[in-house]
Amino acid sequence: MDTPFLRELEKRDIQYKIDVDFGHIKNTILEKITSGDINNGEFDLVIMSNHRVDLNIKHVLGDVTHKIAKRSSVPVLIVK
């Protein structure tokens, strides 16, 4: 994967890891949290997009984003 963003990270010597998985996304990410993959110190930050199926203004975050942010011990950056 080669993008301007990743080239900029490499130019600044910032280490990163991209993890791509398939399946039911909420369960897949929650499994990574509960198995310790995310909370064991291997990751410093989780970056997620926020996609709400229901446009109900009462809930700012989507269901998946809310659950991950709530259960992660590392910071979660939510981008739109």
N, C-alpha and C positions, 0 to 999 in steps of 0.2 A: 504494500500500500504506500503510495507516494503522493503526498499532497503538500501544498505550500505551508500549511500549518505544521506538518510533521518535519519538513525540511528546516523550518525555523527552530523547532525544538532541538533537532540534531546540531544545527549551527551553534546553538547556545549550550550545547553539551548537557541537555536536560534528558535524563533517563525516563523512559515511559514504557508502558506495556499496554497493548491493545488486546483485549480478550473478546472474541466473538463466539457466541454460542447460539444454538438454535433450540427451539422448543417453546413452551409456555413461559413467556419472559418473566413474569412475576415469580413463578416457582423456581426458575433457573437462577435468578439473582438471589432470591431468598436462600436457596440451597448453598450458594457460595458464601453467604453471610453465616449461616448456621454451621457449615462445615469448617469454617475458620479461614477460608481462602481470602476473604476481605478483612476480617477482624484480627488476623494474626500478625499484622505489621508489615505484610508484603505490599500493601497498597497505602498510599498517603491520601488519595482522593478518588472519589467515584464521580464521574461526570455522566449525567443523564439528560435526556430531553424530556419535556413535560408535554404529554398529549392527553387531553381530557376528552373522553367520549361524550360526556354530558356537559353541556355548556352552562350548567348551574353555577352562577356566580358565587354562591355560598361556599363552594369548594374550589379553592385556587389550584390545588394540585390534583393530578389524576390519581387513581387508586394505586397503581403500581409505584409511581414516584413517591407518594405519601408513605406507603409501607416500607420502601427501601430506605428513605430518609429517616424514618422513625427507628428502624432496626439496625442501622449501620453505626459502628463505633468510629468510623472515619468520616471526615466531612464529605458531604454530597453537594456537588455543584449542579444546579438544575438550570438548563438553558432552554430557551424557546426557539 
